[in-house]
Amino acid sequence: MKRPYKVSLIVIALITLGFLLWYIYGMNRVPKVVNKSEVESEIKDFGYKINDNESKYYKDTFKELEELLNQDEHDDSKYCELIAKLFVIDLYSLDTKINKYEVSSVQYFYPERQEMHRNKVIDNFYNMIEDNSYGKRTMELPIVSNTEVLGTEEVTYTIDEVEYPGVKIEIEISYEKDLGYDKKGSVTLIKKDNKWWVVSFEGVKEV
């Protein structure tokens, strides 16, 4: 009568041992995520944020925006130009992205069209980014090293049959290494709720 009880104990012991061996040897072989991004700084009154994995050039430009907006009265045209630059730097610095879903440039895009922007970038531009969550990326990706405003033009932009005054800014783009990405682009912005928003970008890939 005691044999079934002993068999049950043996089965339980074997299952427990198997689980322990899997946990000790199997779990340790699961790759650990080594790349994570966290918010490093924020311009609270405007809601702009920057992650700690961004390039030095992007961080320096973001700091320039922060210093400008912290003034009691700031140069609005300079504010507009910096948003255009930050958008372009963020959009084209693909090597700082952990994966294709890290579309942080969305924060500069017009609120009602942010999801549209995010989806277009993921589907048509960032879809080729090799995941770097485990630090094993081998492909070369661009990092923007400089941006220069080539010219500005006052324009009218229509959203939902409503016309908004805006600005179109032509920007020259330089990279740490030339990998064949856009050297120029046109950013169109409009102002709403005291903030400048990107509504359109034209390069080789329109987003």
N, C-alpha and C positions, 0 to 999 in steps of 0.2 A: 504493500500500500504506500510505502514511502518513496518508491522509485519515481512516480510522476512528479513528486515534489522536488526530488533531486534533479531531475531532467529540466524542470522549469528554472531552477536556480542556475544550472549550467548555461541554458539558453540566454537568460538575463545577463549572466556574467560575460558571455561571448558578445552579446549586443553592446554591452557597456564598453568592453575592451575595443570593439570595432569602432565605436564612436570616438573613444579617446584617441585611438591611432589616427583616425581621419582628422580630428581636430588638431592634433599635434603636427602631423606631417602634411595633411591636405590643405588646411586653412593657411598655413604658412607659405604655401606655394601660390596662393591667390595674389595677383599683383596689387600692390597698394597704391592708392591715388597719391601722387606726389605734388601735383599742380592744382592749386585752388586759388581763386581770386577773392579778395575781400576789399571792402570800401576803405580807401586810405584817407580820403579827404572829401569834404562836401561844402558847397556854397549854399548854406541852409536857406537863406531868404529866396533863392532862385531854384533850389532843388537839384542843382548840378552835382554829380558825383564822379569820382575817379577811383579806379581799382588799383591795387598795389602792384599788379603785374604789367602796368602800362610802361611805355618807353620813357626815357628821360626827356626827350623832346616834347612828348605829349604832356608830361607832368609840368614842365616849365611853361608851356603855353596855357595850361589850365591854371597855374599859379598866377599868370599874367591876367587872366580873366577874373580870378578871385580878387586880386588887388584892385582891378578897375571897378568891379561892382561893389566893393566895400567903401568906395568913396561916396561922400554925400551927394555929389553930382558927377556923373561920368559921361564920357564922350560916347554918344549913342552909335555913331558910325564905327568907332573902334570896337564897341561891343558886338556889333553885327559882324564885323570882319573876323573877330576872334571865334565866334560861334561857327562861322563858315570854315575856318582853319581847323578847329577842333573836330568838326564833323569829318573832314577829309582825312585828317591824321588818324582818327579812330577807325574810319571805314577801311583805309588801305594798309594799316599796320597789322596785317594778318598773322604775323609770327607771334604777336602778343596774345592771340586768342587761343584759349585752351582747346576749344572745339568750335564747330560751325554754328553752334547756338549762342555764342557769346557776341551778340550784336549790340554792343554798348552804345553805338552811335545813335540808337533809337531815341535816347533821351533828348537829342537835339531836334528831333523831327516833330512836325506838327501833331499835336495830341491825338486828333481824330484819325490820323493816318499812320500812327506808329506801328500798329499791328501789320498793316499793309507793307510798310517799309521793312519790318523784321522778316516777314515771309519772303519777300522778293530777294533780300540779301541772302538768306539761307538757301533758297532754291536756285538762285542764279549766279551767286558769287562765292559764298562761303561753303558751298556744297563740296568743293574740292579740298577743303582743309583737312589734313590728317590729324586725328585726335591726339592730343598730347597730355591727357590726364595722367598717364603713367610715366611721362618723361622719355618716351621712346620715339618721338617724331624724328624722321630722317629727311623729309622734304624741305627744300628751301622756300621760305615765304618772305614777303617784303616787310620792311619797317620804314615808315616815313621819317626822313631826317630833317626836312625843311619844307616850308610852304611860303609862297610869295603871292601877294595880291597883285594881279596884272591890271585890273581895272574893275570899276563898278558902274552899274547902270540902273537907273530907276525904272521899274517895270510895274505892270499890273498883273495880278495873278487871280484866277477865278476858282473859287471853291463853292460847290453846291449853288452855282449861279449867282454867287456874291463876289464882287470884285474887291480885291484888297491891294492897296499900294505896297510895293515890295522893292527889293533890291536884288539884282543879279550880279554875282561876284565871280570873276574869272580868277582861277588860282593855278599857279605852277607848282608841281609836286616833285620833290627830290627824295631819293631813297638811300639807305645805307649801302645797298647793293642793287644795281640795275638788273631786275629780273623780267623786264618787259611789261611792267604795269603802266597805267596811265600817267603821263607827265603833266597833263592839264585837265582841268575840270571846271564846270560851271555850277555854282550853288545859288539857288534862288531862295530867298527868305522873305517872310512877312512878319509883322509885329502884332502880337495879340496878348492881352493881359500883361502888358509892360515887359514882355519877353520876345526876343527874336527866335523864330522857328524856321528850320529848313523845310521847304515844301517840295523841292525838286533838286535832283543832282544829275548832271549830264556828263558822263565820261564815255568810255567804251561801253560800260555797263550802266544803263540809266536806272537809278534807284530813287 
